[in-house]
Amino acid sequence: MKNENTNFELSNNYLKRGLYFISENKFSEAIENFTEAIYINPNNEIAFYQRGLTSYIYFREYEEAINDLDEAIFINKEYYYAYLTKGQILVELGLFQEAIKNYNEVITYKSDCALAYFLIGNAFKKLECYTESIENYENAIKLEPQKADFYYAKGWAYTSLKQYQNAIFCYDKAINLGLKDYNVFYEKSLALYLLNDNQQALELIDKAIVINQNGYEAYNLRGNIKLNLLLDINDIIKDYTQAIQLNSFYSPAYFSRGTTVSYTHLRAHETKANL
């Protein structure tokens, strides 16, 4: 019994050393100490988890990470942090259905884990299953109604379903809860534009561009909004050109600019012909 206690304490000491090395950005040394902790106590699920987490985050060694996380789960099937991390790896690998299974395991052992529902929603979004995505975001919101990110994600799913009024409601909730970043202003502006509420859309897209002047999609959207509002053509073309300069592979901006320039030339010829 004394030997077991000694091994437990010694293993945890190496675990603590590994965590210290993480804080010092010495990740190889951290792996070495987590490995020593496991060698001394093969039932130290936290050491397996930390080694898997380190392999994933700092070395992008997915297979090694999953193996360690599976060991942590084998030792303690209710260790939900391991399921969450494994799920994130599976999402990065494009294995969305498997990721959803992992997140559902979290809910089995911790039914009040809002993050698990949120991540399930994100995985369904990757699968373009937006109705299922919204259902899981709603479950997450019920558990943590003050999380702005949950409302933003739900709004994005509604936009994908072309339910723009519902999307705007969610974006407003996110903004009121303190989320005031480029993405939420861009997405709300897009929903307003698609509802032909161009004046409000313009106000929102201007805010998005102030926050992120490298957002090429925002410049293209602003050009489209200004076109609907019949604003200055040169200003509209300037926005499309800015989008292209920021991302030379962004084809919608080329199309928008080309169409606008062609229309402008056509109107000029018509005007000349009528003189």
Salt bridges, closest charged atoms under 4 A:
ASP68 OD2 - ARG51 NE 2.75
ASP70 OD1 - LYS86 NZ 2.76
GLU92 OE1 - ARG60 NH2 2.51
ASP112 OD1 - LYS110 NZ 3.35
GLU138 OE2 - LYS154 NZ 3.48
ASP172 OD1 - LYS188 NZ 2.53
ASP206 OD1 - ARG222 NH1 2.99
ASP235 OD2 - LYS226 NZ 2.88
ASP239 OD1 - ARG222 NH2 2.86
ASP239 OD2 - LYS226 NZ 2.96
GLU270 OE1 - ARG267 NE 3.69
